[in-house]
């Protein structure tokens, strides 16, 4: 793999190199899985264009245009004067990811052990994971191995597992081409390969798609029980202070609050937890998304598969399907706290750069005993926005707006707004609130009512 890796880098087959070679229009079209602009942009078959067509677009190329480093890699099949890639090989940050060829309309049906490449979900998880350095990390359900590329350099020891032996095989190629050594790769389901082991960090982009058959190993597992079980079992494999970050889908069922459903998963773990719903789709939208993902649109089986999937949802009284993040932290507390919320607005990336602060805030708001004695500080970068009629003495509405992190907003009263203007950690909260109430001739605000603002990071301890 060293010769192939060197050729890829020398030719400029990198994220920036591919985008520059394609140009904005073709690169953007490619992100939508539209190939024609990219095929036109690479028609002159210069060395980089050949690699793009071969590895990314899945097109045949002249065998004579490929050097020995590519032809001898075992990842290309030559037939006469034409050559075709056996895998999809894409640049990813500072490395490369090897997966099965992308399935596109007209291609044969996916094999059950298909290994999907890195995409939006992979990027979402990588953005969520804490940036702190750890001794041991576990990538559960490694797939093509992309999360290991992100963990490399932040963990002294990395273990990667997958139920699909083919995934482990291709993941090893991803790591070799990316110069990542020493990963312990194991085959097995869930936590079986690491049954008696503990880690400082667990990450997982699991097969979260909720579908009736569970036919595609890389994405489908039936209902949302798999994600529930993953959450429940993760704490057994966390060291004290360890964290688990995973993506999940969950059902919105008639007559049931999704927050209680997912919060219940975490409530049994003994860990602090944070659940964020980033999107929710109705059943038809959801089915269409994942049938398109498997390139079933336009096939003879499309309508029947669509109908069967919706019928399966109807039988379970499913009204929607949520997608989001789940984070666990083993604090060792006898009084763990779980926060479940929906955040569909833009947030600052990467979340992993401040996820520890988010968890600290949730825990502090829950566990601080005597809030009146606490010395709070206003979060850095907090804005006070006021709206009202021109010339009016008092505003009709006051909103505190975060300019960092989760970029939350919250409408507050005049006392809370005044507190945000003077809260610098010098005075205890109780006396400070008394002074503010006297100065603005307002109602006394109890310190206890500020716990939500602490949990959401408007004030820090």
C-alpha positions as a LaTeX table, in Angstrom:
\begin{tabular}{lrrr}
\hline
Residue & $x$ (\AA) & $y$ (\AA) & $z$ (\AA) \\
\hline
Unk1 & 0.00 & 0.00 & 0.00 \\
Unk2 & 2.96 & 2.36 & 0.47 \\
Unk3 & 3.53 & 2.68 & $-3.28$ \\
Unk4 & $-0.15$ & 3.37 & $-3.93$ \\
Unk5 & $-0.32$ & 5.90 & $-1.11$ \\
Unk6 & 2.72 & 7.72 & $-2.46$ \\
Unk7 & 1.21 & 7.85 & $-5.96$ \\
Unk8 & $-2.11$ & 9.19 & $-4.66$ \\
Unk9 & $-0.36$ & 11.98 & $-2.79$ \\
Unk10 & 2.08 & 12.82 & $-5.58$ \\
Unk11 & $-0.76$ & 13.06 & $-8.09$ \\
Unk12 & $-2.78$ & 15.36 & $-5.82$ \\
Unk13 & $-5.59$ & 12.91 & $-5.10$ \\
Unk14 & $-6.57$ & 14.72 & $-1.90$ \\
Unk15 & $-9.76$ & 16.47 & $-0.76$ \\
Unk16 & $-8.45$ & 19.87 & $-1.86$ \\
Unk17 & $-6.81$ & 18.48 & $-4.98$ \\
Unk18 & $-9.98$ & 16.78 & $-6.21$ \\
Unk19 & $-12.15$ & 19.81 & $-5.58$ \\
Unk20 & $-9.72$ & 22.15 & $-7.32$ \\
Unk21 & $-9.39$ & 19.80 & $-10.30$ \\
Unk22 & $-13.16$ & 19.41 & $-10.69$ \\
Unk23 & $-14.09$ & 23.03 & $-10.11$ \\
Unk24 & $-16.94$ & 24.29 & $-7.94$ \\
Unk25 & $-19.83$ & 23.29 & $-10.20$ \\
Unk26 & $-18.73$ & 19.69 & $-10.78$ \\
Unk27 & $-17.64$ & 19.20 & $-7.16$ \\
Unk28 & $-20.97$ & 20.51 & $-5.85$ \\
Unk29 & $-22.89$ & 18.33 & $-8.32$ \\
Unk30 & $-20.84$ & 15.33 & $-7.17$ \\
Unk31 & $-21.89$ & 15.99 & $-3.58$ \\
Unk32 & $-25.44$ & 15.42 & $-4.86$ \\
Unk33 & $-24.31$ & 12.19 & $-6.60$ \\
Unk34 & $-24.64$ & 13.80 & $-10.04$ \\
Unk35 & $-21.72$ & 12.48 & $-12.08$ \\
Unk36 & $-22.06$ & 14.12 & $-15.50$ \\
Unk37 & $-20.32$ & 17.43 & $-14.63$ \\
Unk38 & $-17.43$ & 15.53 & $-13.01$ \\
Unk39 & $-17.10$ & 13.19 & $-16.01$ \\
Unk40 & $-16.98$ & 16.19 & $-18.33$ \\
Unk41 & $-14.41$ & 17.94 & $-16.14$ \\
Unk42 & $-12.09$ & 14.90 & $-16.22$ \\
Unk43 & $-12.48$ & 13.97 & $-19.88$ \\
Unk44 & $-8.91$ & 14.92 & $-20.85$ \\
Unk45 & $-7.52$ & 12.08 & $-18.67$ \\
Unk46 & $-4.56$ & 13.80 & $-17.06$ \\
Unk47 & $-3.08$ & 11.72 & $-14.16$ \\
Unk48 & $-5.34$ & 13.25 & $-11.49$ \\
Unk49 & $-8.41$ & 13.05 & $-13.73$ \\
Unk50 & $-7.73$ & 9.34 & $-14.26$ \\
Unk51 & $-7.68$ & 8.70 & $-10.50$ \\
Unk52 & $-10.89$ & 10.66 & $-9.96$ \\
Unk53 & $-12.69$ & 8.72 & $-12.68$ \\
Unk54 & $-11.30$ & 5.39 & $-11.49$ \\
Unk55 & $-11.67$ & 5.65 & $-7.71$ \\
Unk56 & $-14.44$ & 8.18 & $-7.11$ \\
Unk57 & $-16.67$ & 8.09 & $-10.18$ \\
Unk58 & $-16.37$ & 4.33 & $-10.71$ \\
Unk59 & $-15.73$ & 4.72 & $-14.44$ \\
Unk60 & $-13.52$ & 2.49 & $-16.60$ \\
Unk61 & $-10.22$ & 4.06 & $-17.63$ \\
Unk62 & $-7.50$ & 3.04 & $-20.12$ \\
Unk63 & $-5.25$ & 0.49 & $-18.45$ \\
Unk64 & $-2.20$ & 2.15 & $-20.01$ \\
Unk65 & $-3.00$ & 5.37 & $-18.11$ \\
Unk66 & $-2.41$ & 3.66 & $-14.77$ \\
Unk67 & 1.04 & 3.19 & $-13.22$ \\
Unk68 & 2.17 & $-0.09$ & $-11.68$ \\
Unk69 & 1.47 & 1.25 & $-8.19$ \\
Unk70 & $-2.25$ & 1.26 & $-9.06$ \\
Unk71 & $-2.42$ & $-1.83$ & $-11.29$ \\
Unk72 & $-0.53$ & $-3.96$ & $-8.77$ \\
Unk73 & $-2.48$ & $-2.77$ & $-5.73$ \\
Unk74 & $-5.06$ & $-5.58$ & $-5.95$ \\
Unk75 & $-7.81$ & $-2.97$ & $-5.98$ \\
Unk76 & $-8.13$ & $-2.71$ & $-9.76$ \\
Unk77 & $-9.30$ & $-5.25$ & $-12.34$ \\
Unk78 & $-7.88$ & $-5.00$ & $-15.86$ \\
Unk79 & $-9.78$ & $-6.42$ & $-18.83$ \\
Unk80 & $-7.90$ & $-5.97$ & $-22.09$ \\
Unk81 & $-7.03$ & $-2.33$ & $-22.49$ \\
Unk82 & $-9.56$ & $-1.14$ & $-19.87$ \\
Unk83 & $-9.27$ & $-1.04$ & $-16.08$ \\
Unk84 & $-11.94$ & $-0.80$ & $-13.42$ \\
Unk85 & $-11.71$ & $-0.16$ & $-9.68$ \\
Unk86 & $-12.89$ & $-2.97$ & $-7.42$ \\
Unk87 & $-13.48$ & $-0.51$ & $-4.55$ \\
Unk88 & $-14.36$ & 3.09 & $-3.89$ \\
Unk89 & $-11.29$ & 4.97 & $-2.67$ \\
Unk90 & $-11.86$ & 8.53 & $-1.49$ \\
Unk91 & $-9.58$ & 11.10 & 0.11 \\
Unk92 & $-10.68$ & 12.03 & 3.62 \\
Unk93 & $-8.99$ & 14.87 & 5.49 \\
Unk94 & $-5.33$ & 13.76 & 5.67 \\
Unk95 & $-5.96$ & 10.15 & 4.70 \\
Unk96 & $-7.98$ & 7.79 & 2.52 \\
Unk97 & $-11.09$ & 5.67 & 2.98 \\
Unk98 & $-11.65$ & 2.37 & 1.16 \\
Unk99 & $-15.17$ & 0.98 & 0.80 \\
Unk100 & $-17.28$ & $-0.94$ & $-1.67$ \\
Unk101 & $-18.08$ & 0.85 & $-4.90$ \\
Unk102 & $-20.95$ & 3.29 & $-4.58$ \\
Unk103 & $-24.25$ & 1.90 & $-5.73$ \\
Unk104 & $-25.98$ & 4.06 & $-8.30$ \\
Unk105 & $-29.24$ & 3.72 & $-10.27$ \\
Unk106 & $-28.99$ & 0.78 & $-12.66$ \\
Unk107 & $-26.34$ & $-1.04$ & $-10.60$ \\
Unk108 & $-27.01$ & $-4.54$ & $-9.26$ \\
Unk109 & $-28.64$ & $-4.76$ & $-5.84$ \\
Unk110 & $-26.39$ & $-4.23$ & $-2.84$ \\
Unk111 & $-24.77$ & $-7.29$ & $-1.36$ \\
Unk112 & $-25.82$ & $-7.92$ & 2.24 \\
Unk113 & $-22.27$ & $-7.33$ & 3.52 \\
Unk114 & $-21.84$ & $-4.09$ & 1.57 \\
Unk115 & $-19.36$ & $-1.68$ & 3.16 \\
Unk116 & $-20.48$ & 1.91 & 2.76 \\
Unk117 & $-18.00$ & 4.75 & 2.41 \\
Unk118 & $-17.63$ & 7.85 & 4.53 \\
Unk119 & $-20.37$ & 10.43 & 4.18 \\
Unk120 & $-22.52$ & 12.90 & 6.06 \\
Unk121 & $-23.16$ & 10.67 & 9.07 \\
Unk122 & $-19.43$ & 9.92 & 9.39 \\
Unk123 & $-18.67$ & 13.64 & 9.35 \\
Unk124 & $-21.43$ & 14.37 & 11.89 \\
Unk125 & $-20.04$ & 11.87 & 14.37 \\
Unk126 & $-16.49$ & 13.12 & 13.92 \\
Unk127 & $-17.70$ & 16.66 & 14.68 \\
Unk128 & $-19.39$ & 15.50 & 17.89 \\
Unk129 & $-16.55$ & 13.49 & 19.50 \\
Unk130 & $-14.59$ & 15.12 & 22.32 \\
Unk131 & $-11.16$ & 16.43 & 21.34 \\
Unk132 & $-9.53$ & 15.52 & 24.63 \\
Unk133 & $-6.58$ & 13.11 & 24.56 \\
Unk134 & $-7.32$ & 9.61 & 25.87 \\
Unk135 & $-5.43$ & 6.41 & 26.57 \\
Unk136 & $-7.88$ & 3.88 & 25.06 \\
Unk137 & $-10.56$ & 4.44 & 22.43 \\
Unk138 & $-13.10$ & 2.07 & 20.86 \\
Unk139 & $-14.67$ & 2.54 & 17.42 \\
Unk140 & $-17.71$ & 0.25 & 17.59 \\
Unk141 & $-18.97$ & $-0.69$ & 14.13 \\
Unk142 & $-15.97$ & 0.76 & 12.33 \\
Unk143 & $-17.30$ & 0.11 & 8.81 \\
Unk144 & $-14.73$ & 1.52 & 6.38 \\
Unk145 & $-12.60$ & 2.67 & 9.33 \\
Unk146 & $-13.13$ & 6.40 & 8.97 \\
Unk147 & $-13.57$ & 7.22 & 12.67 \\
Unk148 & $-10.19$ & 5.67 & 13.41 \\
Unk149 & $-8.64$ & 8.30 & 11.13 \\
Unk150 & $-10.14$ & 10.98 & 13.37 \\
Unk151 & $-9.09$ & 9.22 & 16.59 \\
Unk152 & $-5.52$ & 8.74 & 15.37 \\
Unk153 & $-3.25$ & 11.07 & 17.32 \\
Unk154 & $-5.85$ & 11.63 & 20.06 \\
Unk155 & $-5.78$ & 8.10 & 21.52 \\
Unk156 & $-2.76$ & 6.07 & 22.57 \\
Unk157 & $-4.53$ & 2.78 & 21.79 \\
Unk158 & $-7.43$ & 2.24 & 19.36 \\
Unk159 & $-9.65$ & $-0.84$ & 19.10 \\
Unk160 & $-12.05$ & $-1.10$ & 16.15 \\
Unk161 & $-14.80$ & $-3.69$ & 15.78 \\
Unk162 & $-17.43$ & $-4.68$ & 13.24 \\
Unk163 & $-19.84$ & $-7.57$ & 12.80 \\
Unk164 & $-18.98$ & $-7.63$ & 9.09 \\
Unk165 & $-15.59$ & $-9.28$ & 8.33 \\
Unk166 & $-15.53$ & $-7.52$ & 4.97 \\
Unk167 & $-15.75$ & $-4.16$ & 6.73 \\
Unk168 & $-12.73$ & $-4.98$ & 8.88 \\
Unk169 & $-10.84$ & $-6.04$ & 5.75 \\
Unk170 & $-11.51$ & $-2.77$ & 3.95 \\
Unk171 & $-10.95$ & $-0.71$ & 7.09 \\
Unk172 & $-7.43$ & $-2.14$ & 7.32 \\
Unk173 & $-6.81$ & $-0.89$ & 3.77 \\
Unk174 & $-8.10$ & 2.56 & 4.78 \\
Unk175 & $-5.68$ & 2.70 & 7.69 \\
Unk176 & $-2.73$ & 1.41 & 5.66 \\
Unk177 & $-3.28$ & 4.02 & 2.95 \\
Unk178 & $-3.61$ & 6.71 & 5.62 \\
Unk179 & $-0.43$ & 5.77 & 7.46 \\
Unk180 & $-2.30$ & 4.67 & 10.60 \\
Unk181 & $-0.66$ & 1.74 & 12.36 \\
Unk182 & $-1.28$ & $-0.32$ & 15.47 \\
Unk183 & $-5.10$ & $-0.49$ & 15.38 \\
Unk184 & $-6.53$ & $-3.63$ & 17.00 \\
Unk185 & $-9.27$ & $-4.73$ & 14.57 \\
Unk186 & $-11.75$ & $-7.37$ & 15.70 \\
Unk187 & $-14.82$ & $-9.05$ & 14.21 \\
Unk188 & $-17.96$ & $-9.43$ & 16.29 \\
Unk189 & $-21.37$ & $-8.02$ & 17.20 \\
Unk190 & $-21.94$ & $-5.10$ & 19.57 \\
Unk191 & $-19.51$ & $-5.26$ & 22.52 \\
Unk192 & $-18.75$ & $-8.99$ & 22.21 \\
Unk193 & $-15.17$ & $-8.49$ & 20.90 \\
Unk194 & $-14.35$ & $-6.29$ & 23.94 \\
Unk195 & $-16.48$ & $-8.08$ & 26.51 \\
Unk196 & $-14.26$ & $-7.47$ & 29.57 \\
Unk197 & $-12.52$ & $-4.27$ & 28.43 \\
Unk198 & $-12.99$ & $-0.63$ & 29.31 \\
Unk199 & $-12.18$ & 2.54 & 27.42 \\
Unk200 & $-11.85$ & 6.26 & 27.96 \\
Unk201 & $-13.73$ & 6.97 & 24.75 \\
Unk202 & $-16.29$ & 4.99 & 22.76 \\
Unk203 & $-17.55$ & 6.22 & 19.39 \\
Unk204 & $-20.11$ & 4.59 & 17.14 \\
Unk205 & $-21.87$ & 5.32 & 13.88 \\
Unk206 & $-24.06$ & 2.24 & 14.18 \\
Unk207 & $-26.53$ & 0.71 & 11.70 \\
Unk208 & $-29.31$ & 3.02 & 12.84 \\
Unk209 & $-31.74$ & 2.88 & 9.90 \\
Unk210 & $-35.14$ & 1.68 & 11.12 \\
Unk211 & $-36.45$ & $-0.76$ & 8.52 \\
Unk212 & $-38.61$ & $-3.90$ & 8.47 \\
Unk213 & $-36.14$ & $-6.43$ & 7.10 \\
Unk214 & $-32.77$ & $-5.34$ & 8.44 \\
Unk215 & $-31.32$ & $-6.79$ & 5.23 \\
Unk216 & $-28.35$ & $-4.42$ & 4.81 \\
Unk217 & $-25.86$ & $-5.07$ & 7.60 \\
Unk218 & $-24.15$ & $-1.71$ & 7.33 \\
Unk219 & $-27.29$ & 0.35 & 8.02 \\
Unk220 & $-30.40$ & $-1.64$ & 9.06 \\
Unk221 & $-31.27$ & $-3.36$ & 12.32 \\
Unk222 & $-35.07$ & $-3.49$ & 12.42 \\
Unk223 & $-36.53$ & $-1.11$ & 15.05 \\
Unk224 & $-34.70$ & 1.34 & 17.31 \\
Unk225 & $-33.95$ & $-1.41$ & 19.84 \\
Unk226 & $-30.37$ & $-1.70$ & 18.57 \\
Unk227 & $-29.60$ & 1.92 & 19.40 \\
Unk228 & $-31.34$ & 1.50 & 22.76 \\
Unk229 & $-29.23$ & $-1.57$ & 23.60 \\
Unk230 & $-26.06$ & 0.17 & 22.46 \\
Unk231 & $-26.76$ & 3.01 & 24.89 \\
Unk232 & $-27.58$ & 0.65 & 27.74 \\
Unk233 & $-24.47$ & $-1.50$ & 27.31 \\
Unk234 & $-21.92$ & 1.26 & 26.67 \\
Unk235 & $-21.42$ & 2.26 & 30.34 \\
Unk236 & $-20.09$ & $-1.21$ & 31.18 \\
Unk237 & $-17.15$ & $-0.44$ & 28.93 \\
Unk238 & $-16.32$ & 3.08 & 30.14 \\
Unk239 & $-13.50$ & 3.93 & 32.50 \\
Unk240 & $-14.30$ & 6.47 & 35.24 \\
Unk241 & $-14.75$ & 9.79 & 33.46 \\
Unk242 & $-15.04$ & 8.02 & 30.12 \\
Unk243 & $-17.39$ & 9.20 & 27.39 \\
Unk244 & $-19.41$ & 7.55 & 24.64 \\
Unk245 & $-20.58$ & 9.42 & 21.53 \\
Unk246 & $-22.93$ & 7.84 & 19.02 \\
Unk247 & $-25.45$ & 8.61 & 16.32 \\
Unk248 & $-28.94$ & 7.16 & 16.51 \\
Unk249 & $-32.42$ & 7.12 & 15.01 \\
Unk250 & $-35.50$ & 6.77 & 17.19 \\
Unk251 & $-39.21$ & 6.35 & 16.66 \\
Unk252 & $-41.88$ & 8.95 & 17.33 \\
Unk253 & $-44.82$ & 6.75 & 18.31 \\
Unk254 & $-48.44$ & 7.86 & 18.61 \\
Unk255 & $-49.31$ & 8.74 & 22.19 \\
Unk256 & $-45.68$ & 8.72 & 23.35 \\
Unk257 & $-43.26$ & 11.61 & 23.90 \\
Unk258 & $-40.02$ & 10.86 & 22.05 \\
Unk259 & $-38.08$ & 12.61 & 24.83 \\
Unk260 & $-39.36$ & 10.10 & 27.35 \\
Unk261 & $-38.65$ & 7.23 & 24.96 \\
Unk262 & $-35.00$ & 8.12 & 24.35 \\
Unk263 & $-34.44$ & 9.61 & 27.78 \\
Unk264 & $-35.52$ & 6.28 & 29.21 \\
Unk265 & $-32.69$ & 4.57 & 27.40 \\
Unk266 & $-30.17$ & 6.78 & 29.20 \\
Unk267 & $-31.99$ & 6.80 & 32.51 \\
Unk268 & $-30.93$ & 3.20 & 33.12 \\
Unk269 & $-27.21$ & 3.74 & 32.46 \\
Unk270 & $-26.06$ & 5.49 & 35.65 \\
Unk271 & $-24.22$ & 8.01 & 33.45 \\
Unk272 & $-24.80$ & 11.66 & 32.76 \\
Unk273 & $-26.33$ & 11.94 & 29.31 \\
Unk274 & $-27.09$ & 14.42 & 26.57 \\
Unk275 & $-29.47$ & 13.65 & 23.71 \\
Unk276 & $-29.93$ & 16.07 & 20.81 \\
Unk277 & $-32.50$ & 15.60 & 18.08 \\
Unk278 & $-31.15$ & 17.33 & 14.97 \\
Unk279 & $-33.87$ & 16.34 & 12.52 \\
Unk280 & $-37.19$ & 14.53 & 12.34 \\
Unk281 & $-38.89$ & 13.14 & 9.24 \\
Unk282 & $-42.33$ & 11.75 & 8.56 \\
Unk283 & $-42.40$ & 8.05 & 7.59 \\
Unk284 & $-42.73$ & 8.73 & 3.84 \\
Unk285 & $-39.76$ & 11.13 & 3.78 \\
Unk286 & $-37.71$ & 8.63 & 5.74 \\
Unk287 & $-38.48$ & 5.70 & 3.45 \\
Unk288 & $-37.75$ & 7.74 & 0.33 \\
Unk289 & $-34.40$ & 8.87 & 1.76 \\
Unk290 & $-33.16$ & 5.36 & 2.44 \\
Unk291 & $-34.57$ & 3.77 & $-0.71$ \\
Unk292 & $-32.68$ & 6.44 & $-2.64$ \\
Unk293 & $-29.56$ & 5.66 & $-0.58$ \\
Unk294 & $-29.77$ & 2.06 & $-1.79$ \\
Unk295 & $-30.40$ & 3.22 & $-5.41$ \\
Unk296 & $-33.82$ & 1.53 & $-5.48$ \\
Unk297 & $-35.62$ & 4.45 & $-7.09$ \\
Unk298 & $-36.79$ & 3.48 & $-10.56$ \\
Unk299 & $-36.39$ & $-0.26$ & $-9.97$ \\
Unk300 & $-39.30$ & $-2.72$ & $-10.34$ \\
Unk301 & $-39.21$ & $-3.45$ & $-6.60$ \\
Unk302 & $-39.36$ & 0.20 & $-5.51$ \\
Unk303 & $-43.13$ & 0.61 & $-5.05$ \\
Unk304 & $-43.57$ & $-2.72$ & $-3.27$ \\
Unk305 & $-40.65$ & $-2.05$ & $-0.93$ \\
Unk306 & $-41.96$ & 1.47 & $-0.21$ \\
Unk307 & $-45.45$ & 0.15 & 0.56 \\
Unk308 & $-44.17$ & $-2.67$ & 2.79 \\
Unk309 & $-42.00$ & $-0.24$ & 4.76 \\
Unk310 & $-44.88$ & 2.19 & 5.35 \\
Unk311 & $-47.15$ & $-0.70$ & 6.37 \\
Unk312 & $-44.52$ & $-1.75$ & 8.92 \\
Unk313 & $-44.49$ & 1.78 & 10.35 \\
Unk314 & $-48.29$ & 1.88 & 10.44 \\
Unk315 & $-48.43$ & $-1.36$ & 12.42 \\
Unk316 & $-46.24$ & 0.29 & 15.06 \\
Unk317 & $-48.16$ & 3.60 & 15.00 \\
Unk318 & $-45.03$ & 5.50 & 13.95 \\
Unk319 & $-45.63$ & 9.19 & 13.30 \\
Unk320 & $-42.03$ & 10.23 & 12.67 \\
Unk321 & $-38.39$ & 9.23 & 12.93 \\
Unk322 & $-35.84$ & 11.35 & 14.75 \\
Unk323 & $-32.11$ & 11.57 & 14.08 \\
Unk324 & $-29.48$ & 12.92 & 16.42 \\
Unk325 & $-26.60$ & 12.55 & 18.82 \\
Unk326 & $-26.29$ & 10.71 & 22.10 \\
Unk327 & $-23.45$ & 11.36 & 24.54 \\
Unk328 & $-22.78$ & 9.54 & 27.82 \\
Unk329 & $-20.25$ & 10.37 & 30.52 \\
Unk330 & $-19.40$ & 8.12 & 33.47 \\
Unk331 & $-19.13$ & 10.69 & 36.28 \\
Unk332 & $-19.42$ & 8.13 & 39.06 \\
Unk333 & $-22.27$ & 10.19 & 40.51 \\
Unk334 & $-25.07$ & 8.52 & 42.45 \\
Unk335 & $-27.34$ & 11.22 & 41.03 \\
Unk336 & $-26.82$ & 11.19 & 37.24 \\
Unk337 & $-28.59$ & 13.71 & 35.03 \\
Unk338 & $-29.94$ & 13.31 & 31.50 \\
Unk339 & $-30.81$ & 16.22 & 29.21 \\
Unk340 & $-32.96$ & 15.56 & 26.11 \\
Unk341 & $-33.56$ & 18.42 & 23.68 \\
Unk342 & $-34.08$ & 19.39 & 20.07 \\
Unk343 & $-31.56$ & 21.65 & 18.34 \\
Unk344 & $-32.30$ & 22.09 & 14.66 \\
Unk345 & $-30.52$ & 25.42 & 14.22 \\
Unk346 & $-26.91$ & 25.86 & 13.14 \\
Unk347 & $-24.31$ & 25.25 & 15.86 \\
Unk348 & $-20.61$ & 26.00 & 16.01 \\
Unk349 & $-18.45$ & 23.15 & 14.69 \\
Unk350 & $-16.82$ & 21.03 & 15.85 \\
Unk351 & $-19.11$ & 20.34 & 18.79 \\
Unk352 & $-16.35$ & 18.10 & 20.13 \\
Unk353 & $-14.27$ & 21.19 & 20.90 \\
Unk354 & $-16.72$ & 22.20 & 23.64 \\
Unk355 & $-18.82$ & 19.09 & 24.33 \\
Unk356 & $-17.04$ & 18.64 & 27.68 \\
Unk357 & $-18.19$ & 22.14 & 28.68 \\
Unk358 & $-21.76$ & 21.27 & 27.69 \\
Unk359 & $-21.70$ & 18.17 & 29.88 \\
Unk360 & $-20.11$ & 20.15 & 32.74 \\
Unk361 & $-22.91$ & 22.73 & 32.53 \\
Unk362 & $-25.66$ & 20.10 & 32.53 \\
Unk363 & $-24.10$ & 18.40 & 35.56 \\
Unk364 & $-23.48$ & 21.64 & 37.45 \\
Unk365 & $-27.04$ & 22.90 & 37.01 \\
Unk366 & $-28.34$ & 19.61 & 38.38 \\
Unk367 & $-25.96$ & 19.14 & 41.31 \\
Unk368 & $-25.24$ & 22.59 & 42.76 \\
Unk369 & $-26.85$ & 22.55 & 46.21 \\
Unk370 & $-26.93$ & 26.17 & 47.40 \\
Unk371 & $-27.28$ & 28.34 & 44.30 \\
Unk372 & $-27.46$ & 31.53 & 46.36 \\
Unk373 & $-23.85$ & 30.95 & 47.46 \\
Unk374 & $-22.55$ & 30.18 & 43.98 \\
Unk375 & $-20.43$ & 32.77 & 42.14 \\
Unk376 & $-21.51$ & 32.75 & 38.51 \\
Unk377 & $-19.96$ & 34.28 & 35.42 \\
Unk378 & $-21.71$ & 35.37 & 32.27 \\
Unk379 & $-20.70$ & 33.16 & 29.34 \\
Unk380 & $-18.16$ & 34.73 & 26.99 \\
Unk381 & $-19.62$ & 36.35 & 23.90 \\
Unk382 & $-23.19$ & 36.55 & 25.23 \\
Unk383 & $-25.36$ & 39.20 & 23.56 \\
Unk384 & $-28.35$ & 41.05 & 25.02 \\
Unk385 & $-30.91$ & 41.84 & 22.32 \\
Unk386 & $-33.91$ & 44.05 & 23.08 \\
Unk387 & $-36.96$ & 44.91 & 21.02 \\
Unk388 & $-39.72$ & 47.41 & 21.74 \\
Unk389 & $-41.65$ & 50.36 & 20.51 \\
Unk390 & $-39.61$ & 53.47 & 19.59 \\
Unk391 & $-39.21$ & 55.73 & 22.62 \\
Unk392 & $-40.65$ & 53.19 & 25.05 \\
Unk393 & $-39.01$ & 53.11 & 28.48 \\
Unk394 & $-39.05$ & 49.33 & 28.78 \\
Unk395 & $-38.40$ & 46.72 & 26.08 \\
Unk396 & $-41.18$ & 44.39 & 25.03 \\
Unk397 & $-38.78$ & 41.50 & 24.76 \\
Unk398 & $-35.24$ & 40.71 & 25.94 \\
Unk399 & $-33.30$ & 37.82 & 24.39 \\
Unk400 & $-29.94$ & 36.46 & 25.47 \\
Unk401 & $-28.05$ & 35.12 & 22.46 \\
Unk402 & $-24.92$ & 32.95 & 22.49 \\
Unk403 & $-22.31$ & 33.71 & 19.83 \\
Unk404 & $-20.26$ & 30.60 & 20.59 \\
Unk405 & $-20.87$ & 26.89 & 21.01 \\
Unk406 & $-24.49$ & 25.78 & 20.64 \\
Unk407 & $-25.65$ & 29.33 & 19.73 \\
Unk408 & $-28.73$ & 29.09 & 21.93 \\
Unk409 & $-31.19$ & 31.92 & 22.47 \\
Unk410 & $-33.51$ & 32.43 & 25.42 \\
Unk411 & $-36.07$ & 35.10 & 26.20 \\
Unk412 & $-35.53$ & 36.45 & 29.75 \\
Unk413 & $-36.84$ & 39.04 & 32.15 \\
Unk414 & $-35.17$ & 42.27 & 33.22 \\
Unk415 & $-33.55$ & 40.71 & 36.31 \\
Unk416 & $-31.89$ & 37.90 & 34.35 \\
Unk417 & $-30.76$ & 40.41 & 31.72 \\
Unk418 & $-29.29$ & 42.68 & 34.39 \\
Unk419 & $-27.57$ & 39.70 & 35.97 \\
Unk420 & $-25.95$ & 38.83 & 32.63 \\
Unk421 & $-24.53$ & 42.35 & 32.52 \\
Unk422 & $-22.80$ & 42.25 & 35.91 \\
Unk423 & $-22.18$ & 38.57 & 36.69 \\
Unk424 & $-18.36$ & 38.30 & 36.85 \\
Unk425 & $-17.77$ & 35.76 & 39.63 \\
Unk426 & $-17.01$ & 38.30 & 42.37 \\
Unk427 & $-20.29$ & 38.19 & 44.28 \\
Unk428 & $-22.44$ & 35.28 & 45.37 \\
Unk429 & $-25.65$ & 34.90 & 43.40 \\
Unk430 & $-28.11$ & 35.50 & 46.29 \\
Unk431 & $-26.81$ & 38.94 & 47.34 \\
Unk432 & $-26.33$ & 39.91 & 43.69 \\
Unk433 & $-29.96$ & 39.16 & 42.88 \\
Unk434 & $-31.09$ & 41.22 & 45.91 \\
Unk435 & $-29.09$ & 44.23 & 44.73 \\
Unk436 & $-30.44$ & 43.93 & 41.17 \\
Unk437 & $-34.03$ & 43.70 & 42.41 \\
Unk438 & $-33.58$ & 46.91 & 44.44 \\
Unk439 & $-31.89$ & 48.80 & 41.61 \\
Unk440 & $-34.53$ & 48.02 & 38.99 \\
Unk441 & $-37.40$ & 48.03 & 41.47 \\
Unk442 & $-38.42$ & 44.63 & 40.18 \\
Unk443 & $-39.68$ & 41.38 & 41.61 \\
Unk444 & $-37.22$ & 39.19 & 43.46 \\
Unk445 & $-35.96$ & 36.31 & 41.29 \\
Unk446 & $-35.13$ & 33.14 & 43.16 \\
Unk447 & $-31.69$ & 31.69 & 42.46 \\
Unk448 & $-33.28$ & 28.28 & 41.83 \\
Unk449 & $-35.00$ & 29.56 & 38.69 \\
Unk450 & $-31.60$ & 30.11 & 37.06 \\
Unk451 & $-30.75$ & 26.42 & 36.81 \\
Unk452 & $-31.99$ & 26.18 & 33.17 \\
Unk453 & $-29.75$ & 29.12 & 32.19 \\
Unk454 & $-26.78$ & 27.40 & 33.81 \\
Unk455 & $-27.59$ & 24.07 & 32.14 \\
Unk456 & $-27.78$ & 25.80 & 28.74 \\
Unk457 & $-24.46$ & 27.61 & 29.20 \\
Unk458 & $-25.65$ & 31.21 & 29.57 \\
Unk459 & $-23.90$ & 31.36 & 32.95 \\
Unk460 & $-20.87$ & 29.33 & 34.07 \\
Unk461 & $-19.65$ & 28.32 & 37.51 \\
\hline
\end{tabular}
